[in-house]
Amino acid sequence: MFTLPKGDTIDTMLNYYMNHTNCPVPIRKIGNGFYLFGTKKIYAKILNGKLVIRVGGGFMIIEEFIATYAENEMTKISRMTDE
């Protein structure tokens, strides 16, 4: 089960999606909307009531982001722990 500090709407929504999707990637809050998603630094915000992650020049909804990047991050983490 994944948990972030309570009190921030972005943290609450991120907490929900990480647990809802059973995403195994560790995530850590850096501050001001920035997080470490495994080894990747991400920026999260709420746009039109949805949690979105900055990707390139735009934003991707959290479900799509997790589906796209979680496996890659777990592979990176696995490689790092094997070394």
C-alpha positions as CSV (number, residue, x, y, z in Angstrom):
1,M,0.0,0.0,0.0
2,F,1.3,3.4,-1.0
3,T,0.9,6.5,1.2
4,L,1.9,10.1,0.9
5,P,1.4,12.8,3.6
6,K,-2.2,13.9,4.0
7,G,-3.5,17.4,3.5
8,D,-2.7,18.1,-0.2
9,T,-5.3,17.4,-2.9
10,I,-2.7,16.2,-5.4
11,D,-1.2,13.9,-2.8
12,T,-4.6,12.5,-2.0
13,M,-5.4,11.9,-5.6
14,L,-2.0,10.4,-6.4
15,N,-2.3,8.2,-3.3
16,Y,-5.7,6.9,-4.6
17,Y,-4.5,6.1,-8.1
18,M,-1.2,4.5,-7.0
19,N,-3.2,2.1,-4.7
20,H,-6.1,1.7,-7.1
21,T,-3.9,0.5,-10.0
22,N,-1.6,-1.5,-7.6
23,C,1.3,0.4,-9.1
24,P,4.6,-1.1,-7.6
25,V,6.7,1.9,-8.5
26,P,7.9,3.8,-5.4
27,I,7.0,7.4,-5.4
28,R,8.3,10.2,-3.2
29,K,7.2,13.8,-2.8
30,I,9.9,16.4,-3.6
31,G,7.6,19.4,-3.2
32,N,5.5,22.0,-5.1
33,G,3.9,19.3,-7.3
34,F,7.2,17.5,-8.0
35,Y,7.6,13.8,-7.2
36,L,10.1,11.0,-7.9
37,F,8.3,8.2,-9.7
38,G,10.9,5.5,-9.4
39,T,13.9,7.2,-10.9
40,K,11.8,9.7,-13.0
41,K,11.2,13.2,-11.7
42,I,7.6,14.2,-12.5
43,Y,5.3,17.2,-12.1
44,A,1.7,16.5,-11.2
45,K,-1.3,18.9,-11.1
46,I,-5.0,18.9,-11.2
47,L,-6.5,20.1,-14.5
48,N,-10.3,20.2,-15.0
49,G,-10.7,18.0,-11.9
50,K,-8.3,15.3,-13.1
51,L,-4.9,14.4,-11.9
52,V,-2.4,14.9,-14.8
53,I,1.4,14.4,-15.1
54,R,3.6,16.6,-17.3
55,V,5.0,14.7,-20.2
56,G,7.0,16.5,-22.9
57,G,5.1,19.6,-23.9
58,G,1.7,18.5,-22.6
59,F,0.0,16.5,-19.9
60,M,-1.1,12.9,-19.6
61,I,-3.9,11.7,-17.2
62,I,-2.5,9.6,-14.3
63,E,-4.0,6.3,-15.4
64,E,-2.4,6.6,-18.8
65,F,0.9,7.7,-17.3
66,I,1.0,4.7,-14.9
67,A,0.1,2.3,-17.7
68,T,2.8,3.8,-20.0
69,Y,5.7,4.3,-17.5
70,A,5.4,1.9,-14.6
71,E,6.9,-1.1,-16.3
72,N,9.9,0.9,-17.6
73,E,10.5,2.3,-14.1
74,M,10.3,-1.1,-12.5
75,T,12.8,-2.4,-15.0
76,K,15.2,0.5,-14.3
77,I,14.9,-0.1,-10.5
78,S,15.5,-3.9,-11.0
79,R,18.7,-3.2,-13.0
80,M,19.9,-0.8,-10.4
81,T,19.4,-3.3,-7.5
82,D,21.1,-6.0,-9.5
83,E,24.3,-4.0,-10.0
